[in-house]
Amino acid sequence: MRPALEVADIVRTHGDRFRQAHTQSLSVGQKRVLRAIELCRTAALGGHLERCDQCGHERNAYNSCANRHCPKCQSLARAEWLAKRQSELLQCEYFHVVFTLPAQLAALALQNKRQMYGLLFRATAETLQSIAADPKHLGAQIGFFCILHTWGQTLHAHPHVHCVVPGGGISLDGSRWVSCRRRRFFLPVRVLSSRFRNLYIRYLKRIYAAGKLRFYGELQHLSSPASFARYLAPLRRKKWVVYAKAPFGGPDRVLDYLGRYTHRVAISNNRLQQLTEGQVTFTYKDYKHENQHKLMTLSADEFLRRFLLHVLPDGFQRIRHYGLFSNRHRAENLVRCRELLSMPALIPQPRPNYCERYQQLTRHDLLLCPCCKKGQMLRMGVLPAGATAGWDTS
């Protein structure tokens, strides 16, 4: 069922005014996202006409924009990703680990997304793998995947990486499965935090020295090496936030939680409440006050500004796999993990068609008639892109 209010409605109502007001500051990528969301599932993108084989009800089914920042798109991609990760789960305890950049780095990250977010992935992965390999802690090779989130509940910049990590790994000699020694935490959080901070600052200094960072507006003074050194100094003494806890309810629950954020950005349409007189109201969870659900109202201009903070650079991968689960060797390493854990081998399943896959993964039948709830919607003809009425059977 379509939500009463969508991000697309806000863009269609206030997007032109927003673009005119911010034409100098919007990137090409941000403008492209606005345009894609605006046109998503409208006649401008074309589609096809469907008719119910029972009651004769007809509807236009318009194409989606397929932009990864669109709240309406990629539900099947999300469901497929989730199903694949679930099929790879091992019979062991899993941990949910989150690495967060300090708030002081958020503005710099927004001006250097590819570099800063890339370092966030790199420092996170090296921290987990190096400490896990240390015989004092686990003494094993581990595998995990990471998902980048750049937003908080109120859409401000809040870069952090969620990691789902099995509670163990393959011994360094490859002969056995090594289970984690801590039931409460996967690895010592203080050690993770310190290593993460040191690695990130080390790599940040390197890319600064290589001239790969850009500074604009209030951050222009950081182009001076002395100013940049003063900027980093407090971060060396600060405790960087790392959260590591066994997921309540098991790994399936963590996957379900993360699955809501893998193939979209910033906010879901379901959180939007109303758009009235240029003001957008949406729900958010206040973590500082016992996770209470509250309402926030922003001007449409400010809402769109915050939403667009989270547009990623073209081609930037926000879901990455590391260690035993790195893309190149994941299949063979999963086989070895299952052997060491005495798990049955995976049996490949035939791949169903698009509508069958969608129904299996989301429990929603794309072809069920919305009118009589009995018939199946059959494709009758093509709606060319840009068409506003009629259909083409050619």
C-alpha atoms as one frame of an Amber mdcrd trajectory, in Angstrom:
protein
   0.000   0.000   0.000   1.294   3.424  -0.948   2.124   5.626   2.090   0.006
   8.750   2.476   3.115  10.890   1.994   6.343  10.149   0.146   9.676  11.885
  -0.307   8.660  12.093  -3.984   5.646  14.248  -3.026   7.944  16.684  -1.220
  10.309  16.826  -4.193   7.485  17.352  -6.691   5.961  20.113  -4.583   9.091
  21.945  -3.456  11.922  20.572  -5.600  11.967  23.340  -8.222  12.108  26.070
  -5.591  14.830  24.176  -3.727  16.927  23.719  -6.873  16.670  27.409  -7.715
  17.661  28.457  -4.199  20.645  26.095  -4.005  21.729  25.810  -7.627  25.330
  26.776  -6.835  25.810  24.363  -3.956  24.064  21.253  -5.303  26.311  18.630
  -6.852  25.508  16.918 -10.133  24.766  13.745  -8.183  22.322  15.495  -5.865
  20.483  17.076  -8.789  20.289  13.675 -10.448  18.789  12.128  -7.306  16.138
  14.846  -7.058  15.175  14.322 -10.689  15.058  10.527 -10.348  12.820  10.635
  -7.257  10.572  13.201  -8.923   9.982  11.012 -11.988   9.923   7.626 -10.250
   6.866   5.550 -11.231   5.318   8.270 -13.321   4.331   8.351 -16.981   7.607
  10.114 -17.757   9.506   6.815 -17.327   7.013   4.673 -19.238   5.687   1.299
 -18.153   2.906  -1.058 -19.121  -0.856  -1.493 -18.833  -2.199  -4.369 -16.734
  -5.702  -5.891 -16.657  -7.177  -8.346 -14.136  -8.126 -11.703 -15.659 -11.134
 -11.952 -13.305 -12.815  -8.565 -12.854 -11.264  -6.616 -15.736  -9.742  -3.924
 -13.490  -7.020  -1.990 -15.314  -4.044  -0.065 -13.994  -0.947   1.642 -15.317
   2.249   0.148 -13.915   4.982   2.738 -14.393   8.705   1.992 -14.271  10.800
   2.843 -11.229  13.806   5.151 -11.364  16.060   2.424  -9.852  18.110   5.097
  -8.075  19.621   3.685  -4.895  18.702   6.860  -2.985  14.993   6.586  -3.814
  12.844   5.403  -0.864  10.464   3.539  -3.225  12.984   1.600  -5.261  14.995
  -1.576  -4.904  12.695  -3.464  -2.540  13.413  -6.661  -4.458  17.169  -6.013
  -4.402  16.947  -5.508  -0.647  14.912  -8.700  -0.169  17.321 -10.717  -2.330
  20.331  -9.368  -0.449  18.704 -10.247   2.859  17.798 -13.757   1.714  21.346
 -14.359   0.498  22.881 -13.228   3.792  20.430 -15.415   5.715  21.427 -18.434
   3.611  25.069 -17.799   4.577  24.495 -17.686   8.352  26.635 -20.072  10.335
  25.579 -22.070  13.377  27.326 -19.877  15.902  26.728 -16.748  17.922  26.771
 -13.485  15.975  27.681  -9.982  17.041  26.555  -6.570  15.910  29.484  -4.116
  15.959  29.179  -0.407  15.103  32.096   1.956  14.445  31.245   5.677  14.528
  33.224   8.698  13.375  33.416  11.483  15.979  30.985  14.359  15.374  33.953
  16.689  14.820  34.762  14.842  11.582  31.227  14.921  10.146  31.612  18.264
   8.318  34.944  17.218   6.814  33.409  13.905   5.752  30.579  15.702   3.921
  33.134  17.638   1.873  35.241  14.514   1.162  32.763  11.640   1.103  34.659
   9.191  -1.075  37.901   9.595   0.864  36.522   9.806   4.399  33.918   7.060
   4.059  36.482   4.881   2.330  38.810   5.316   5.303  35.947   4.447   7.642
  35.568   1.084   5.920  39.322   0.494   5.820  39.980   1.348   9.484  36.973
  -0.705  10.599  37.997  -3.800   8.647  41.649  -3.638   9.703  40.669  -3.104
  13.343  38.433  -6.176  13.472  40.769  -8.446  11.531  43.984  -7.461  13.322
  42.572  -7.795  16.840  40.781 -11.053  15.995  44.039 -12.500  14.621  45.881
 -11.644  17.840  46.218 -14.860  19.935  45.586 -12.761  23.067  42.032 -12.161
  21.881  40.820 -14.777  19.365  43.710 -15.984  17.239  41.597 -16.582  14.148
  40.709 -15.368  10.689  37.236 -13.869  10.736  34.690 -12.851   8.110  32.062
 -10.125   8.247  30.159  -7.581   6.195  29.789  -3.843   6.788  27.046  -1.382
   5.850  27.654   2.358   5.776  25.051   4.650   7.321  25.680   8.385   7.127
  22.546   9.631   8.885  20.981   9.873  12.313  17.274   9.787  13.126  16.872
  13.521  12.430  18.808  13.245   9.116  21.907  15.072  10.360  25.291  13.747
   9.253  26.272  10.817  11.486  28.729   8.539   9.629  28.987   5.042  11.062
  29.446   1.473   9.891  27.350  -1.500  11.028  29.155  -4.841  11.011  27.669
  -8.311  11.410  30.363 -10.683  12.649  30.221 -14.386  13.530  31.456 -15.075
  17.053  34.497 -16.973  15.912  36.643 -17.836  12.914  39.052 -20.278  11.341
  42.270 -20.854  13.285  45.358 -19.263  11.782  46.603 -22.679  10.636  43.205
 -23.436   9.062  42.632 -26.633  11.040  39.708 -25.780  13.337  36.947 -23.348
  14.249  37.844 -20.975  17.088  34.860 -19.695  19.085  35.044 -16.330  20.808
  35.921 -16.424  24.481  33.585 -13.626  25.520  29.862 -14.216  25.634  29.033
 -10.591  26.410  31.296  -8.954  23.825  32.911 -10.261  20.657  36.246  -8.491
  21.244  37.257  -5.978  23.965  35.547  -2.694  23.069  38.256  -0.482  24.530
  40.883  -2.206  22.397  38.659  -1.911  19.313  38.065   1.793  19.978  41.729
   2.623  20.469  42.886   0.683  17.397  40.116   2.164  15.248  40.992   5.718
  16.312  44.716   5.259  15.716  44.254   3.652  12.311  41.760   6.219  11.093
  43.894   9.190  12.130  46.991   7.596  10.594  45.280   7.096   7.242  43.637
  10.517   7.396  47.051  12.154   7.806  48.331  10.196   4.809  45.606  11.312
   2.421  45.971  14.889   3.710  49.719  14.800   2.975  48.928  13.369  -0.471
  46.649  16.349  -1.207  43.513  14.207  -1.545  41.297  16.272   0.782  39.367
  19.409  -0.203  38.264  22.180   2.148  35.451  24.667   1.609  33.675  27.363
   3.594  34.345  27.224   7.322  36.889  24.423   6.821  39.140  26.291   4.401
  41.642  27.058   7.165  42.411  23.325   7.386  44.384  23.557   4.161  47.198
  24.848   6.409  49.185  21.901   7.852  49.444  23.636  11.237  45.678  24.169
  11.387  45.039  20.567  10.356  47.377  19.309  13.078  45.515  21.402  15.684
  42.237  20.031  14.303  43.380  16.420  14.820  44.964  16.906  18.242  41.751
  16.652  20.342  40.645  13.606  18.330  43.740  11.694  19.466  42.670  12.050
  23.104  38.982  11.421  22.518  37.366   8.021  23.069  35.906   6.942  19.726
  32.572   5.185  19.971  32.537   1.473  19.189  29.476  -0.577  20.085  29.784
  -4.355  20.250  27.076  -6.599  21.606  25.595 -10.009  20.961  22.388  -9.315
  19.016  19.248  -9.832  21.045  17.183 -12.543  19.365  20.013 -13.878  17.198
  21.610 -12.907  13.878  18.311 -13.010  11.952  17.103 -10.032  13.941  20.214
  -7.995  13.159  19.900  -8.853   9.470  16.265  -7.806   9.512  17.210  -4.505
  11.174  20.049  -3.779   8.764  17.994  -4.952   5.795  15.739  -1.928   6.219
  18.717   0.302   5.416  20.747  -1.590   2.828  19.106  -0.302  -0.324  17.873
   3.147   0.586  19.138   6.273   2.273  18.259   8.563   5.174  14.513   8.022
   5.744  11.671   5.717   4.769   8.383   7.024   3.442   6.606   5.372   6.374
   8.164   7.880   8.781   6.675  10.867   6.957   3.548  12.235   8.605   2.432
  15.370   6.764   3.384  18.154   4.379   1.524  21.341   5.238   2.274  24.921
   4.181   5.849  24.080   3.281   6.507  22.181   6.538   7.418  18.483   6.685
   6.633  16.467   9.809   8.208  13.060  10.386   8.764  10.629  13.234  12.114
   9.932  14.830  13.451   7.871  17.708  15.079   9.878  20.495  17.922   7.671
  21.709  18.814  10.103  24.494  15.371   9.703  26.062  14.791   5.951  26.245
  14.156   5.578  22.500  10.933   7.551  22.663   9.179   8.107  19.339   8.740
  11.809  18.693   7.724  14.164  15.892   9.981  16.694  14.205   8.855  19.437
  11.820  11.234  21.037   9.324  10.726  23.381   6.425  10.639  21.524   3.112
  13.859  23.318   2.174  15.654  22.094   5.291  14.220  18.581   4.924  15.521
  18.295   1.360  18.877  19.779   2.365  19.320  17.162   5.091  18.120  14.339
   2.829  20.647  15.254   0.136  23.542  15.249   2.631  23.438  11.465   2.291
  23.765  11.161  -1.479  26.851   9.020  -2.061  29.470   9.482  -4.796  28.815
   7.574  -8.013  29.971   3.974  -7.782  30.697   4.115  -4.056  29.933   0.725
  -2.479  28.125   1.104   0.842  27.939  -2.651   1.531  31.289  -4.428   1.693
  32.489  -7.888   2.719  35.818  -8.607   4.392  38.087 -11.377   5.589  36.679
 -14.847   5.081  33.600 -13.312   3.454  35.403 -11.107   0.935  33.820 -11.452
  -2.489  36.706 -13.305  -4.122  36.885 -16.215  -1.660  33.521 -16.116   0.113
  32.052 -19.279  -1.420  35.028 -21.533  -0.661  35.516 -20.048   2.821  31.843
 -20.574   3.679  32.182 -24.232   2.661  35.189 -24.578   4.975  33.400 -22.827
   7.857  30.410 -25.122   7.516  32.696 -28.167   7.500  34.460 -27.047  10.681
  31.104 -26.364  12.353  29.679 -29.724  11.171  26.910 -28.001   9.247  25.197
 -29.550   6.194  26.332 -28.315   2.789  24.186 -25.748   1.016  21.988 -27.110
  -1.778  21.564 -24.663  -4.703  17.939 -23.778  -5.409  16.459 -22.992  -8.852
  16.003 -19.266  -9.422  12.326 -18.248  -9.849  11.174 -15.394 -12.072  10.936
 -11.784 -10.891   7.356 -11.868  -9.567   7.831 -15.260  -7.898  11.047 -14.061
  -6.223   9.346 -10.894  -5.036   6.451 -12.824  -3.503   8.758 -15.332  -1.811
  10.948 -12.649  -0.294   8.408  -9.952   0.578   5.152 -11.976   0.889   3.536
  -9.475  -1.442   2.020 -10.690  -4.713   2.777  -8.109  -7.396   0.207  -9.625
  -9.736  -2.736  -9.923  -7.318  -5.601  -7.693  -8.427  -5.952  -4.793  -5.936
  -9.680  -4.583  -6.738 -11.147  -8.091  -6.473  -8.197  -9.669  -4.576  -8.686
 -12.857  -6.606  -7.515 -12.360 -10.161  -4.059 -11.913 -11.608  -2.966  -8.745
 -13.376  -1.881  -9.549 -16.933   0.277  -7.278 -19.051  -1.745  -5.889 -21.953
   0.594  -3.406 -23.607   3.442  -0.932 -23.340   3.211   2.631 -22.041   5.974
   4.596 -23.808   8.121   6.928 -21.741   6.501  10.345 -21.518   3.017   9.010
 -22.273   0.145  10.460 -20.239  -2.712   8.395 -21.658  -3.348   5.353 -23.850
  -1.099   2.416 -24.478   0.865   0.758 -27.226   0.563  -2.938 -28.036   3.353
  -2.953 -30.607
